[in-house]
Amino acid sequence: MKNGTAPLAVENLTVAYRKKPVVRGVTFEAAEGELIGIIGPNGAGKSTLIKAILGLVPSLEGDVRIYGRPYGQQRKRVGYVPQRESVDWDFPTHALDVVTMGRYGHLGMFKRPGKQEKEIALDCLDKVGMAGFANRQISQLSGGQQQRVFLARALAQDAELYFMDEPFAGVDAATEKAIITLLGELKRQGKTVLVVHHDLATVADYFDSVLLINGEKIAYGPTASTFTPELLHRTYGGKLAFGIPVPAAFSAAKGG
Amino acid sequence: MSGFWIVLTGALVASCCAILGCFLILRRMALIGDAISHAVLPGIAIAFLMSGTRDSIFMLLGAAAFGFIAVFLIEMFRSGGVQSDASIGVVFTALFAVGVVLISLNARNIDLDLDCVLFGEIAYVQWSTLEIGGADLGPKAVWLLGFTLVVILLVISLFYKQFKLTSFDPALAAALGIPVALFHYALMGLVSMASVSSFESVGAILVVGLLIIPPAAAYLLTDRLGPMLVISVAVGIVSSIAGYAAAVALDASIAGCMVCAAGVLFAAAFLLSPKHGLLALRRARSRAAA
């Protein structure tokens, strides 16, 4: 990796809510074209880390560089999929319109999205298997379909570096498959994707690298050498609940 | 002719409020609209005391200033750990009370009637006309409201996509570099402006009805933001016409009748809306059961 031009370089990032630190001194650098899982227990600061990188919550200290520059100068190269629950799905709009919002960053201040933006948006909906729902009111979509609309919107942002906040949370099998296909497609195009992820059983299958955090960084590196029982135990402490497969047990199960 | 000016004033108030109200209810900020329309009262009173006139420009400035103070205080209390509905309640009732005290203290010296501020007197707007070079150009209130409506239409149509995205998904808006806080305060500023332009005609209390009821009815009738804005304005205008007719027939408060008419239209939408109405839901349920 050429130094200084990594898609994402985070240095000593600390974030606090009401003086209570949530993310402490996290440092890592994402390599181009990788799918990276951000793994940790509830309240570990995974979403907060993403939001701080994107400047959505103020950070106490630290430095974030996107392709060597501050985020403010690189917005068009970054796509973001917030948590599905973060918006009101009763908002009076339809799927295509939501996806079109992904184009707003590419439009001038006063310009309204036109035919070209609608075509891009429809194309993006098609890529997540939702073209047939373009004119559907968003409250009438299932949770998985709503998630796919959000992914299509991120695609419409036409970015190089993506942040996805729990895209797999509470989705149906069809949506999970659609997301995996999409992640593979993004990787083939050389894009870098960071995904906040909860399901430990699928980590080894989905991600090239993992960032294990619990307030502070526990480990960061290739999944094979980082997603280990010892490091997971350190990440989750005593909270690694019975029944969550640790990698060794998990790969044995997968083999069978 | 007097009927025409009254209905026109009502329709302008309703249009201003109906547009802004749509964004307020979609942001779950209906109560903020309520808060601002009340919190501007001390601004109106202070502007009146300082300038000694009922000239709308001073009142507009005073009210706008207090609208911002209210929004700022609500944010401050909320970020300081007070529940958001409690902080809204504290700020607007306290500021409103300050306004009531200021007006009542000076009631003997000044010609600013508390009833008029609270409930408005739309029947009188026609007597206060704008004259330039001796030519009568019609009621001042109509000019002020017309100007307010033009500003609202201009700001909302120029920044339509920003207002839409910051209402639907502020996180993405911020990530795209849209100044979310700026649009929040712009909306609050417009609500302050609409409140103060309307207070002479419908009063500080009833303006809330026109700010919330027509958008709430429109929300039930459509699944798109654009049509919601149009329907909301239509409901507001129909309310002002029907309300005026009812007030004449009953010899009752005109502004009160206008808000009542809006309430009746909301009830109709709630019952009869083809998609979200009570009857449609009931029919769908019985069909599903059959």
Interface residues (C-beta under 8 A of the other chain):
Chain A: R18 K51 L54 G55 L56 G72 R75 V78 Y80 P82 S86 V87 D88 F91 P92 T93 H94 D97 V98 M101 Y104 G105 L107 M109 F110 R112 P113 Q137 R153
Chain B: L26 R28 G81 L158 F159 Y160 K161 Q162 K164 L165 S167 F168 D169 A171 L172 A173 A174 A175 L176 G177 I178 Y219 T222 D223 R224 L225 M228
